[in-house]
Amino acid sequence: DDEPEPPRARAAKRDRPRRALVVDDVSSNRKLMGFHVRKLGFDVEFAEDGARAVDMFRRTDGAAGGADFDVVFMDSVMPVMDGLEASRRIRAGGFDVIIVGVTGNALAEDIRDFCAAGANFVLTKPVSVARLQEQLARYGLVDSDA
């Protein structure tokens, strides 16, 4: 596997609960991913499309906003704004967050496109909880034996 070694600096700066944003237009997918991510110790928020996710990153009203998310689980195909465009906009905003692409398309080209749009890595549906934990551990967001 030719992925670069991920940064581990996040693990050292843990002065608040880890926060995740789950973005998917299908309610049952949001709930299932949220369930697994909560079991790994994250506080979870949800968005139903990419445009809503980008808006959550742009909040500057003093409420907890995008700069406080440690990880975003971004579905690829959604109405209003797809996950690739939302990932591009989050990156263009300068937000330092791990973006996990989540897709039903396991084609190498689709995975490459998601990473080119700003995803740190991509999980294919159905998401393997073991792979989810393994990848988050690589980024210092969970213990490898969580």
SVG drawing of the C-alpha trace seen along z (x, -y; Angstrom):
<svg xmlns="http://www.w3.org/2000/svg" viewBox="-33 -35 38 41">
<polyline fill="none" stroke="black" stroke-width="0.4" points="0.0,0.0 1.6,-3.3 -0.3,-5.7 2.0,-8.2 2.3,-7.8 -0.4,-9.9 0.4,-12.6 -0.1,-11.7 -0.1,-15.2 -3.8,-15.1 -3.5,-12.4 -1.2,-14.6 -3.6,-17.5 -6.6,-15.9 -8.2,-18.5 -11.7,-17.9 -13.8,-15.0 -13.1,-13.8 -15.8,-15.0 -17.0,-13.5 -19.3,-14.7 -21.2,-12.0 -22.5,-13.2 -24.9,-11.0 -28.3,-11.6 -29.6,-8.2 -30.8,-8.4 -30.1,-4.7 -26.5,-5.1 -26.0,-8.2 -27.4,-6.3 -25.3,-3.1 -22.1,-5.1 -22.9,-7.3 -23.4,-4.2 -20.0,-2.7 -18.2,-6.0 -19.7,-6.7 -18.6,-3.2 -15.1,-4.4 -15.5,-7.3 -16.5,-10.2 -19.2,-12.8 -21.1,-12.8 -23.0,-15.3 -24.8,-14.7 -25.5,-16.4 -27.7,-15.2 -25.7,-16.6 -22.4,-18.2 -23.8,-21.7 -25.0,-21.3 -21.6,-19.9 -19.7,-22.9 -22.1,-25.2 -21.2,-23.5 -17.6,-24.2 -18.2,-27.9 -20.0,-28.5 -18.3,-31.4 -21.0,-32.4 -19.1,-31.1 -20.8,-27.7 -18.8,-24.6 -18.0,-24.6 -16.0,-22.8 -12.6,-23.7 -13.5,-21.5 -14.2,-18.3 -11.5,-15.7 -12.9,-13.6 -15.6,-13.8 -17.2,-10.7 -18.3,-12.0 -20.7,-10.0 -19.8,-10.4 -23.2,-10.6 -25.7,-13.0 -28.2,-15.6 -27.6,-19.3 -23.8,-18.9 -21.9,-15.6 -19.1,-14.5 -16.3,-15.3 -17.3,-18.9 -17.9,-19.2 -14.4,-17.8 -12.9,-20.3 -14.6,-23.2 -13.6,-22.1 -10.0,-21.8 -10.3,-25.2 -11.4,-26.7 -8.2,-25.6 -9.7,-23.3 -7.4,-20.7 -9.6,-17.7 -9.4,-14.1 -11.9,-13.5 -12.9,-9.9 -14.6,-9.2 -17.4,-6.7 -18.6,-5.2 -20.4,-2.2 -18.1,-2.4 -15.0,-0.3 -13.4,-1.2 -9.9,-2.4 -10.7,-5.5 -13.6,-6.5 -11.3,-6.1 -8.5,-8.1 -11.1,-10.9 -12.2,-11.1 -8.6,-11.4 -7.9,-14.0 -10.9,-16.0 -9.4,-16.0 -10.2,-12.8 -7.4,-11.3 -8.6,-7.8 -11.8,-6.0 -13.9,-3.3 -16.2,-1.3 -19.7,-0.3 -20.6,1.7 -18.0,0.2 -15.9,2.7 -15.7,1.7 -12.3,3.3 -11.0,1.3 -12.6,-1.9 -10.8,-1.4 -7.5,-0.5 -7.6,-3.7 -8.5,-6.0 -5.7,-4.5 -3.3,-5.3 -4.2,-9.0 -4.0,-8.8 -7.7,-9.3 -8.4,-6.0 -6.3,-3.3 -5.6,-0.4 -7.4,1.8 -10.3,-0.5"/>
</svg>
